[in-house]
């Protein structure tokens, strides 16, 4: 009984930590996804054996990102369609 309670408490602490970390998304491999995975300003290159290069294009220069990003002031979701794009499509 005590072991079950200890395991439950540990599982709750891990879940809480995952929810508090920026994106909180977990990939199929169990690795926490970086916020860059859903950003419109990202330039991502995936290679074999799980290797990946991530560059930020928020400014005019490509900046290498060498860590998992949880919060970013330059973040823009790639799921949002820009209003200027919608106006261009309707006008064209």
Backbone as CSV, one residue per row, in Angstrom:
resi,resn,N_x,N_y,N_z,CA_x,CA_y,CA_z,C_x,C_y,C_z
1,UNK,0.826,-1.206,0.000,0.000,0.000,0.000,0.870,1.271,0.000
2,UNK,1.910,1.270,0.859,2.790,2.435,0.929,3.517,2.643,-0.395
3,UNK,3.935,1.556,-1.035,4.633,1.652,-2.314,3.736,2.268,-3.384
4,UNK,2.464,1.904,-3.387,1.508,2.456,-4.351,1.352,3.960,-4.154
5,UNK,1.281,4.397,-2.913,1.141,5.824,-2.615,2.394,6.579,-3.060
6,UNK,3.563,6.013,-2.803,4.814,6.656,-3.197,4.888,6.779,-4.718
7,UNK,4.545,5.722,-5.428,4.562,5.750,-6.893,3.564,6.783,-7.420
8,UNK,2.390,6.857,-6.829,1.372,7.826,-7.241,1.861,9.259,-7.023
9,UNK,2.496,9.517,-5.896,3.014,10.862,-5.612,4.104,11.236,-6.611
10,UNK,5.003,10.309,-6.907,6.067,10.575,-7.875,5.477,10.856,-9.258
11,UNK,4.482,10.068,-9.664,3.838,10.285,-10.963,3.168,11.651,-11.023
12,UNK,2.534,12.075,-9.952,1.891,13.389,-9.916,2.921,14.518,-9.987
13,UNK,4.058,14.340,-9.309,5.105,15.361,-9.366,5.687,15.477,-10.772
14,UNK,5.887,14.362,-11.450,6.398,14.388,-12.821,5.387,15.048,-13.743
15,UNK,4.105,14.721,-13.612,3.064,15.330,-14.451,2.997,16.837,-14.210
16,UNK,3.128,17.243,-12.972,3.094,18.676,-12.646,4.276,19.398,-13.293
17,UNK,5.452,18.785,-13.242,6.649,19.384,-13.857,6.477,19.514,-15.362
18,UNK,5.898,18.490,-16.007,5.671,18.553,-17.455,4.685,19.654,-17.818
19,UNK,3.648,19.828,-17.024,2.658,20.866,-17.313,3.213,22.256,-17.093
20,UNK,4.121,22.414,-16.146,4.697,23.728,-15.887,5.752,24.115,-16.904
21,UNK,6.407,23.139,-17.538,7.441,23.471,-18.515,6.780,23.986,-19.768
22,UNK,7.143,25.209,-20.178,6.616,25.927,-21.333,5.572,25.249,-22.177
23,UNK,5.988,24.472,-23.160,5.037,23.878,-24.084,4.338,22.692,-23.467
24,UNK,5.047,21.906,-22.674,4.455,20.755,-22.039,4.134,19.628,-22.993
25,UNK,4.447,19.771,-24.256,4.156,18.723,-25.226,5.229,17.658,-25.153
26,UNK,4.801,16.419,-25.260,5.741,15.312,-25.228,5.631,14.578,-26.548
27,UNK,6.774,14.341,-27.188,6.777,13.650,-28.475,6.573,12.158,-28.262
28,UNK,6.444,11.432,-29.356,6.237,9.986,-29.292,7.410,9.276,-28.627
29,UNK,8.589,9.853,-28.718,9.767,9.233,-28.104,9.866,9.538,-26.612
30,UNK,8.922,10.321,-26.075,8.930,10.654,-24.660,9.729,11.897,-24.332
31,UNK,10.282,12.557,-25.338,11.081,13.759,-25.148,10.169,14.991,-25.150
32,UNK,10.435,15.949,-24.283,9.634,17.172,-24.239,9.899,17.978,-25.502
33,UNK,8.837,18.372,-26.203,8.966,19.147,-27.447,9.309,20.593,-27.116
34,UNK,10.166,21.176,-27.899,10.513,22.579,-27.756,9.396,23.448,-28.335
35,UNK,9.278,24.665,-27.856,8.262,25.593,-28.347,8.469,25.888,-29.822
36,UNK,9.705,25.768,-30.273,10.036,26.030,-31.681,9.308,25.083,-32.640
37,UNK,8.876,23.935,-32.151,8.218,22.947,-33.016,6.942,23.493,-33.648
38,UNK,6.305,24.469,-32.995,5.058,25.014,-33.536,5.169,26.506,-33.850
39,UNK,6.393,27.002,-34.031,6.598,28.427,-34.289,6.745,28.699,-35.783
40,UNK,6.209,29.820,-36.230,6.303,30.211,-37.638,7.691,30.760,-37.974
41,UNK,8.471,31.149,-36.969,9.786,31.742,-37.198,10.927,30.731,-37.161
42,UNK,10.622,29.467,-37.225,11.653,28.446,-37.079,12.117,27.911,-38.431
43,UNK,13.383,27.536,-38.479,13.951,26.824,-39.625,14.527,25.545,-39.041
44,UNK,13.857,24.399,-39.295,14.230,23.121,-38.696,14.755,22.163,-39.745
45,UNK,15.831,21.480,-39.394,16.383,20.439,-40.248,16.490,19.175,-39.402
46,UNK,15.786,18.118,-39.833,15.853,16.850,-39.116,16.677,15.867,-39.921
47,UNK,17.565,15.191,-39.230,18.412,14.216,-39.887,18.200,12.831,-39.316
48,UNK,19.057,11.934,-39.709,18.978,10.571,-39.218,19.404,10.471,-37.766
49,UNK,19.035,9.384,-37.145,19.403,9.077,-35.757,18.938,10.144,-34.770
50,UNK,17.836,10.801,-35.071,17.261,11.776,-34.150,17.977,13.113,-34.085
51,UNK,18.902,13.355,-34.982,19.616,14.642,-34.992,18.724,15.725,-35.574
52,UNK,18.861,16.925,-35.042,18.020,18.034,-35.488,18.764,19.356,-35.300
53,UNK,18.664,20.226,-36.293,19.200,21.580,-36.197,18.018,22.534,-36.171
54,UNK,18.038,23.476,-35.247,16.954,24.452,-35.131,17.561,25.854,-35.195
55,UNK,16.997,26.682,-36.075,17.425,28.074,-36.208,16.205,28.979,-36.058
56,UNK,16.395,30.110,-35.391,15.324,31.087,-35.233,15.468,32.159,-36.308
57,UNK,14.348,32.478,-36.947,14.328,33.473,-38.006,13.490,34.684,-37.583
58,UNK,13.406,34.942,-36.271,12.596,36.055,-35.775,13.153,37.385,-36.247
59,UNK,14.453,37.532,-36.258,15.086,38.738,-36.790,15.510,38.437,-38.225
60,UNK,16.308,39.285,-38.813,16.732,39.046,-40.193,17.811,37.975,-40.286
61,UNK,18.498,37.686,-39.179,19.560,36.677,-39.174,19.034,35.351,-38.642
62,UNK,19.571,34.249,-39.160,19.264,32.928,-38.613,20.155,32.718,-37.391
63,UNK,19.527,32.518,-36.237,20.284,32.282,-35.005,20.127,30.829,-34.591
64,UNK,21.212,30.104,-34.351,21.095,28.710,-33.923,20.514,28.623,-32.511
65,UNK,19.621,27.679,-32.305,19.029,27.427,-30.987,19.573,26.087,-30.511
66,UNK,20.302,26.100,-29.415,20.976,24.899,-28.937,20.369,24.333,-27.656
67,UNK,19.135,24.700,-27.348,18.480,24.217,-26.140,16.987,24.132,-26.393
68,UNK,16.245,23.472,-25.493,14.801,23.364,-25.641,14.145,24.639,-25.108
69,UNK,13.394,25.301,-25.957,12.785,26.579,-25.611,11.420,26.349,-24.961
70,UNK,11.204,27.006,-23.820,9.914,26.910,-23.118,9.089,28.183,-23.280
71,UNK,9.751,29.343,-23.311,9.084,30.628,-23.497,9.906,31.461,-24.462
72,UNK,9.225,32.259,-25.286,9.937,33.087,-26.252,9.086,34.300,-26.608
73,UNK,9.691,35.489,-26.580,8.957,36.704,-26.932,8.727,36.804,-28.437
74,UNK,9.519,36.105,-29.240,9.360,36.131,-30.691,8.484,35.011,-31.220
75,UNK,7.841,34.248,-30.312,7.030,33.108,-30.744,5.783,33.563,-31.495
76,UNK,5.537,32.918,-32.622,4.302,33.131,-33.389,3.834,31.766,-33.875
77,UNK,2.652,31.381,-33.469,2.138,30.058,-33.813,2.014,29.905,-35.320
78,UNK,2.437,28.757,-35.835,2.322,28.519,-37.271,0.915,28.071,-37.659
79,UNK,0.006,27.994,-36.697,-1.383,27.627,-36.972,-2.267,28.841,-37.234
80,UNK,-1.726,30.038,-37.065,-2.510,31.260,-37.232,-2.230,31.858,-38.610
81,UNK,-3.270,32.115,-39.377,-3.129,32.722,-40.701,-3.097,34.232,-40.524
82,UNK,-2.114,34.868,-41.116,-1.995,36.317,-41.003,-3.104,37.024,-41.778
83,UNK,-3.612,38.134,-41.243,-4.681,38.892,-41.875,-4.245,39.434,-43.229
84,UNK,-2.986,39.866,-43.344,-2.513,40.387,-44.631,-2.542,39.302,-45.705
85,UNK,-2.294,38.084,-45.326,-2.344,36.975,-46.275,-3.769,36.728,-46.752
86,UNK,-4.729,36.819,-45.834,-6.143,36.625,-46.183,-6.605,37.737,-47.124
87,UNK,-6.210,38.973,-46.864,-6.600,40.100,-47.723,-6.027,39.940,-49.114
88,UNK,-4.739,39.496,-49.208,-4.104,39.271,-50.503,-4.821,38.171,-51.297
89,UNK,-5.205,37.123,-50.628,-5.883,36.014,-51.305,-7.251,36.469,-51.847
90,UNK,-7.988,37.237,-51.052,-9.303,37.711,-51.482,-9.207,38.744,-52.608
91,UNK,-8.186,39.597,-52.552,-8.023,40.638,-53.567,-7.492,40.077,-54.870
92,UNK,-6.700,39.013,-54.775,-6.015,38.481,-55.966,-6.914,37.619,-56.753
